[in-house]
Every structure is written in C-alpha cells, then in structure tokens.
C-alpha cells in the first residue's frame, strides 16, 4: 500500500536524476530498461487531470517509466500503444474490450482499466515515457465500472484476475508498446479497430457528432452533416 504510485515513482526518478543514474532494466523492455512501482492499494490515486482514482485492494495499480524514442514527442503514440498492448493481453484471456478515447479500456460499456500517459522532456528530447495504469482485478468496482473477475466469470473472484497474476500481462503490454513505438500506423489501426463508437453519438460543443476514427496523431475524428472536426488529447 502507498499514498500514490505516481508520487512514489516521481520520488524515485528524481533521486536517479540527481545521481545521474539511468533507468534500470526492471521491465525488460526491448528499448532497454524501465522502472515500475506497483501497489495493492492507493490512498490518493491520481487519474486524468489530477482527478482522484479509486484504487482499492484487489486491483493492480501501477506507475512505470521506460525509455521512449526521442523523435516521438507527443503522448498520443504512447497512449495508443499502451492501450492496444493491454487490449491484446486481455483478449488473450478471452475478454472482448473496447477503447474509449482518450484513455479508458471498457468491457460491455463499463470501465475495466484507465491509462495515464506522459512523456518527460528535456528541451526537445524525450527523457522517458511515464505511464500510470489502473486495472480492476477482483476488487468491487465503482458504479459504471467492471472488474476483470466479473468480465471472466460474472462472479466476484477469478484466479486469473488476482493482482499477483495481473502484473505479468501488464508489463507485457508495456513491453509491446515499447516494441511498437515506431509502428505508429499499425498501432493506430489496432486502436481504431477497438474504438468505441457510441450509436447515440458524442456530445461536443453543444452538438451531436458521430465518431469516425482516429487521426495519425491520435486525435479523435468526428463528423456530423456538413462538418468534421478532430479532438486532441490533453493529459
């Protein structure tokens, strides 16, 4: 248990920067190195734009830092790659998932996991990619959400949904994201194939728009009669 994996990771990273130590090889990523902080419970979990993230016992709550290509200086490629990597791991368990733009993984319209991606820059150079990830395992999920145990068996518990069993596939998802960092179009296609397209449309600017797909930069492409627009991520 900790107050926040994000805060703990920041503390570790500041210490390593001060001592000029590189990221260790904890994640085993193909780009080399990485550091992950995992908690069974967070007292002050952080979600998108600093919102509180419910992080009870029974889920997997993780913050990771890993190398990322210096040429990719927007968080869209990171977010999509992690989302698709996690989707592939969940689908291998038999779970059908959808990706709700910009950072949620859904099952049956209910939230199973959330992703908080950030790139840490020094000037115009990427120092590392930072990913916060929360995955409901066997915990009782909040309203509008679902646990992996429920998705697998419609019951409160399932052995494959226990937090200690979830760490390996989550790290594999991050490894996949690293490996696919330069394959942005393949990642975009993978995300678009799983993209949630609400039948009732999406309310934006007081108008109802239909979700068309994803732009190459990760933006959400919307359309309505006589007009198109693109929403950009803001983390």
C-alpha positions in Angstrom: 0.0 0.0 0.0 1.2 3.6 -0.7 -0.3 7.0 -1.0 0.2 7.1 -4.8 2.3 5.1 -7.2 2.7 8.3 -9.3 4.2 10.2 -6.3 6.4 7.3 -5.4 7.7 6.9 -8.9 8.4 10.7 -9.1 10.4 10.4 -5.9 12.5 7.5 -7.3 13.0 9.2 -10.6 14.1 12.5 -9.0 16.6 10.5 -7.0 18.0 8.8 -10.1 18.3 12.1 -12.0 20.1 13.7 -9.1 22.6 10.9 -9.0 22.7 10.7 -12.9 21.7 7.1 -12.8 19.9 5.6 -15.9 16.6 3.7 -15.7 17.2 0.1 -14.6 16.2 -2.9 -16.6 13.2 -3.8 -14.4 10.6 -4.0 -17.2 12.7 -5.9 -19.7 11.5 -3.7 -22.5 13.1 -4.1 -25.9 14.2 -0.5 -25.8 16.1 -1.3 -22.7 15.4 -0.5 -19.1 12.5 0.7 -17.1 11.2 1.2 -13.6 7.8 0.2 -12.2 6.0 1.0 -8.9 3.1 -1.4 -8.1 0.6 -1.1 -5.2 -2.1 -3.3 -3.9 -3.9 -0.2 -2.7 -3.5 3.6 -3.1 -4.9 6.1 -0.6 -4.6 9.0 -3.1 -4.5 7.5 -6.6 -4.3 10.1 -9.4 -6.2 9.9 -12.7 -6.6 12.2 -15.7 -6.0 15.9 -14.9 -5.2 15.0 -11.3 -8.7 13.6 -10.5 -8.9 11.0 -7.7 -8.6 7.4 -8.8 -10.4 4.8 -6.7 -7.7 2.2 -6.0 -9.0 -0.5 -3.6 -7.4 -3.8 -2.6 -7.9 -6.4 -5.3 -6.9 -4.3 -8.3 -3.5 -3.6 -9.9 -2.3 0.0 -9.6 1.0 0.7 -11.4 3.2 3.6 -12.5 6.1 3.0 -14.8 8.8 4.9 -16.5 10.6 3.5 -19.6 12.7 4.6 -22.5 10.9 6.0 -25.5 12.2 7.1 -28.9 13.4 10.7 -28.7 11.7 11.5 -32.1 8.2 10.8 -30.7 7.5 13.9 -28.6 3.7 13.6 -28.3 1.8 11.4 -25.8 -0.7 10.2 -28.3 1.6 7.4 -29.7 2.4 6.3 -26.2 -1.2 6.2 -25.1 -2.4 4.3 -28.1 0.4 1.8 -27.9 -0.2 1.0 -24.2 -3.9 0.7 -24.8 -3.5 -1.7 -27.7 -0.9 -3.7 -25.8 -3.2 -4.1 -22.8 -6.1 -5.0 -25.1 -4.1 -7.8 -26.7 -3.2 -9.2 -23.2 -6.9 -9.1 -22.1 -8.1 -10.6 -25.4 -5.7 -13.5 -24.8 -7.7 -14.2 -21.6 -10.9 -14.3 -23.6 -12.2 -10.8 -22.8 -13.6 -8.6 -25.6 -12.5 -5.0 -25.0 -13.2 -1.6 -26.4 -11.1 1.5 -26.2 -12.9 4.7 -25.1 -11.0 7.7 -26.3 -8.7 9.0 -24.9 -7.6 6.7 -22.1 -10.1 4.1 -21.0 -10.4 0.3 -21.6 -14.0 -0.9 -21.5 -15.8 -4.3 -21.3 -19.5 -4.2 -22.2 -19.6 -0.5 -21.9 -18.1 -0.5 -18.4 -14.6 0.7 -17.4 -12.1 -2.0 -16.7 -8.9 0.0 -16.8 -7.6 3.5 -17.2 -4.3 4.8 -18.7 -2.5 8.0 -17.8 0.4 8.6 -20.3 3.0 11.3 -20.2 6.3 12.0 -21.9 9.0 13.6 -19.8 11.0 16.0 -22.0 14.3 17.9 -21.6 14.1 20.6 -24.2 13.0 18.8 -27.4 14.4 15.4 -26.2 12.3 12.7 -24.6 13.9 11.6 -21.3 11.4 8.8 -20.8 7.8 7.7 -21.1 5.7 7.6 -18.0 2.6 5.5 -17.7 0.0 5.3 -14.9 -2.2 2.3 -15.2 -5.1 1.1 -13.1 -6.8 -2.3 -13.7 -9.8 -3.6 -11.7 -9.0 -7.3 -10.8 -11.0 -8.9 -8.0 -12.0 -5.7 -6.3 -15.5 -4.4 -6.1 -15.5 -1.8 -8.9 -17.3 1.6 -8.6 -20.5 2.4 -10.4 -20.1 2.2 -14.2 -17.0 0.0 -14.0 -16.3 -3.7 -14.1 -13.6 -6.0 -12.6 -11.7 -8.5 -14.7 -13.1 -11.2 -12.5 -16.6 -10.2 -13.5 -15.6 -10.0 -17.1 -14.2 -13.5 -17.0 -16.8 -15.3 -15.0 -19.6 -12.9 -14.0 -18.6 -13.6 -10.4 -16.6 -11.6 -7.8 -13.5 -13.8 -8.0 -11.4 -15.5 -10.7 -7.9 -16.8 -10.2 -6.6 -15.1 -13.4 -7.9 -11.7 -12.1 -5.9 -11.7 -8.9 -3.4 -8.7 -8.7 -0.4 -11.0 -8.5 -1.5 -12.7 -11.7 -2.1 -9.4 -13.5 1.4 -7.9 -13.2 3.0 -10.1 -15.9 0.4 -9.3 -18.6 0.5 -5.6 -17.7 4.3 -5.5 -18.0 4.0 -7.4 -21.3 1.6 -4.7 -22.5 4.2 -2.0 -21.7 6.9 -4.1 -23.4 4.7 -4.4 -26.5 4.1 -0.6 -26.5 7.9 -0.1 -26.5 8.5 -2.5 -29.3 5.8 -0.9 -31.4 6.9 2.7 -30.7 8.0 3.3 -34.3 5.0 1.4 -35.8 2.5 4.2 -35.3 0.2 3.4 -38.2 -0.1 -0.3 -37.1 -0.8 0.9 -33.5 -3.4 3.4 -34.8 -5.2 0.7 -36.8 -5.2 -1.6 -33.8 -6.7 1.1 -31.6 -9.2 2.1 -34.3 -10.4 -1.5 -34.7 -11.3 -1.5 -31.0 -12.5 2.1 -30.8 -15.8 2.8 -29.0 -18.3 4.4 -31.5 -21.4 5.2 -29.5 -24.6 4.7 -31.5 -26.1 7.8 -30.0 -23.1 9.9 -31.0 -20.9 12.1 -28.9 -21.8 15.5 -27.5 -19.2 18.1 -28.3 -19.7 21.9 -28.4 -23.4 21.5 -27.9 -23.8 19.3 -31.0 -24.1 15.6 -31.5 -21.2 14.1 -33.6 -20.5 10.6 -34.8 -17.2 9.0 -34.0 -15.4 8.3 -37.4 -12.0 7.1 -36.3 -8.5 8.2 -35.2 -6.1 10.5 -36.9 -2.4 9.6 -37.3 -1.5 11.8 -34.3 -4.1 10.0 -32.1 -6.8 12.7 -32.4 -10.4 11.6 -32.4 -12.1 12.3 -35.7 -15.8 13.4 -35.5 -18.4 14.0 -38.2 -21.8 15.5 -38.5 -23.8 16.6 -41.5 -21.7 19.2 -43.3 -18.9 19.3 -40.8 -15.9 17.4 -39.4 -13.6 18.1 -36.5 -10.8 16.4 -34.5 -10.4 16.3 -30.8 -6.9 16.3 -29.4 -5.7 14.6 -26.2 -5.0 16.7 -23.2 -3.4 14.8 -20.2 
